[in-house]
Amino acid sequence: MMVQIDKRAFLLGGAAALVFRPSPASAQAPLTAIPNPGIVGKARLEVLMMPILEVTLYGPNGIWTGNDPFALRVDYLTHLAGKGMTRRAIMEMRSTGLATEDQLAAWAARLQGILPDVDKGDTLYTVRTPSRTTAFYRSGSLLGRIDDPAFTDAFFAICLGPHTSQQALRRQLLGLG
């Protein structure tokens, strides 16, 4: 399962903002918000045949509805800067049409304080909680939380929304192809 994006998109900051190097005990911590978490789908993102990241979507009983809690696990296959991931996430959220420029500016400031630089082998979990907030985890520890349902909707639309720029990635994550 591979997804191709163009070089320009990658240079603008990589893929959706998501980091964490798991230990066996901490690997499950971010999934505790999801009842009976199971894998919905997996996808790999490559740019010019260079692997960038692998994404796994977890949902209750391996099902994603968009309304129940879910998590994205992103395993990084190369170095990406947190600032670049923030820029890319804001650009992608802008394209969904789900946020105002004022919201995007506020969210950029929050994301920049949460998203670290990542290296090959790092993993980050991003969790949509039951209260529609977004929690970011690394090594089983909470990096930060954005308690804004509008942010949550726009952020997860980057990979899972019907208007994502990464349709092949979306289909693979949702088990549609």
Buried (B, 14 or more C-beta within 10 A) or exposed (E): BEBEBEEEBBEEBBBBBBBBBBEEEBBEBBBEBBEEBBEBBBBBBBBEEEBBBBBBBBBBEBEBEEEBBBBBBBBBBBEBBBBBBBBBBBBBBBBBEBBEEEBBEBBBEBBBEBBBBBEEEBBBBBBBBEEBBBBBBBBBEBBBBBEBEBBBBBBBBBBBBEEBBBEBBBBBBBBEE
